[in-house]
């Protein structure tokens, strides 16, 4: 009889705000909270959140400017999309740690 496989996510794992070079999620064991990687993740999450606020402000400025050029109108949504993806990852990580998000995504 085949052995039961381990789940891909353990409730005692923290989803980190970065991925591997192949785009796979990175996790940190919960017992590592308070360590260097945890502090790095906290700082990265704070920066990503600030970046999202700045991207939104810049996009609003571009959209409010009737003289905005084509390049500015293309770059603003690109920057917002990247910032939104990072902010959603931060929200997912924090939600998982609070138990407010189902690890299976259902």
Residue, then its C-alpha position, 0 to 999 in steps of 0.5 A: x500500500x502506498x504511503x500517504x504523501x505529506x501535504x504541500x503546505x503545513x500550517x506551521x510554515x510561513x509563506x515568504x514574500x519571494x519565490x525560487x528562481x523557477x517561480x515556486x513558493x518559498x516557506x519558512x518553518x514557524x519555529x524560525x520566527x524571530x530569526x534572520x530570514x523571518x526579519x528579512x521577510x518582514x522587511x521585504x513585506x514592508x517594502x512591497x507594501x510601500x511599493x504598492x502604495x507608491x505605484x498606485x499614487x504614480x498611476x493615479x497621477x498618470x491617469x489624471x494627466x491628460x498630457x500623459x504619453x503612451x509610454x507612461x500609460x503603458x508603464x503605470x499598469x505594468x508597475x501596478x500589476x507587479x505591485x498588486x501581485x506582491x501585495x496579494x502575496x503579502x496578504x496571503x502569507x499574513x492570512x495563512x499565519x492568522x488562519x484566515x486563508x485556507x492553505x488549499x486556496x479553496 
